[in-house]
Amino acid sequence: MGENKHIEEIDAFAKKYVKEIPQESPSLSFTANLMQSISQLESVKSTTRYQPLISKKAWFIVLSAVIAILFIRLNSSKEGLFTLPEFKLSFLEKFRYSGVIENLSISNTTFAITVVFGILVTIQIIYLKGFFEKRLH
C-alpha cells in the first residue's frame, strides 16, 4: 500500500508541473521551413555519385594477370617465363603419423594458387578495412 501512495504522489506532482508549462505552438512558417529543409536534403542525396569498389583500370589489370597466367606454361618440359619453387613436405618426416601423411604431395600449381589466393585475400581485407574506416569518419 505504501508503494502505491508514493506512486500517486509522484503522479500528482508530475501532473501539477506539466500543467504549469506553457503550451508552445509552431510558427506560421513552420510547414514552409520544414518543406524547404526536406527539399535541401533531397538535393544533397541526388548529388551523391556512386563509384564502383573496383575501378575499370583495376579490372583490366586483373584480367591481364589471369590471361598471362593461363598462357604461361607452368608444368612443361620447356622452361617458361618463370619457375615456381618446388614445395616439399620433407620436414614432416620428423613426425610419426603411421603413414597418414607419408604419401601426401602438393602440386606446384596448387601451391601457387593457394599463395596467390592468400595474397589477394590479404589485400582485399586491408583495402576494405580502409574503405569502411573512411566511410565511418
N, C-alpha and C positions, 0 to 999 in steps of 0.2 A: 504494500500500500504506500509506503514512504517513497518508493521509486516513482510511482505514478504521480504523486503530488509534486515531486521535483520536476518531472517532465512537463506537467501542466503549468508550473511556474515559469519555466523556460519558454514554453509556448506563448503564454500571456505576455512575457517580456518582449519576445520577438515581434508579436503582433502589434504591440504598442509602438515600438520604434519603426516598424515598417510603415505604419500609418503616418508617422511624422515626416518621413522622407518625402520631399516634394516630387510630384509626378512630372516627368520630363516628356516632352513631345518633340518629334523631329521637326527640323526647319522646313519651310515651304519648298526649298530647292533640294530636299533630301533625295527624292527619286531621280531628279536630273543629275545630281552629283554621282549617285550610285551607278546610273547607266553610263555616264561618261567614264568612270573608273573601270567598268567592265569592258567597254569598247577599247580602252587603252590596253588592258590585259590581253584581249583577243588579238590586237595588232602586234603585241610582243610575241605571242605564241606563233603567229603566222610567219614571223621573220626568222624563226629558228630553222637553220639549214642543217639537214641531216647529212652526215658523211659516213661512208662505209668504214667498218673497222679495219678492213684490209683494202688498201688502195689498188688501182689498176696496175700501177708500177710494181707493187709487191706481188700481185698475182702473176704478172709477166715473169718475174724472177723465179717464182715457184715453178711455173710451167716450164721455163727454160731448164731449171735444175732437174725436173722429172724427165724431160726429154733427153737431157745429157746422160742421166743415169741409165735410161733404157737403151741408149745406143752405145754405151761403153761396155766392152766385154769384160765381165768380172771373172769368170772361170773359163779361160780358154788356154790353148797351148801357146798362143802368142801373148806377148806381154802387152797389156793395154796401156792406156794413158797413165794409170796409176795402179799400184798394187796395194791390196788390203793386207794388214797384218794378220798372220795366222793365229787363231785363238786356240790354245791348247789347255786342256784341263789336267795337266800333269801334276799340279800341286795337290790335287785331290787324292793322289795315290798314298799320301801320308795317312789318310783316314781309312779305317776299315769298315766298310758297309756291306760286307758279304756279297760283293759283286753287283750291287744295285746301280752304282754309277760307273762301273768298270767299262761298259760299252757305250756310254753316253758321249756323243760328239755333236758339236755345233758347227754348222757350215759357216763359211766366211760371209756368205750373203745374209744369213740370219743374224749373225753378229753385227754386220754393218747396218742392217735395217734397225736393229734394236738400239744401237748407238745414235743413229740419226733421229729416230723417234724420241729418244730421251732428250736429245739436244733441242728438238723442236718443241717438245712439251715444256721444257725449262724456259725457253724464250717466250713461249705463249703465256706462261704464268707470270713472268716478270712484266711483260707488256700489258697484260690485262690488269695486273695489280696497280701499275702506274696509271692506267686509263681510269680505273674506278676511284683511285685516290684523287685524281684531278677533278673528277666529276663531283666528289663529295665536298671539295673545298672551293 
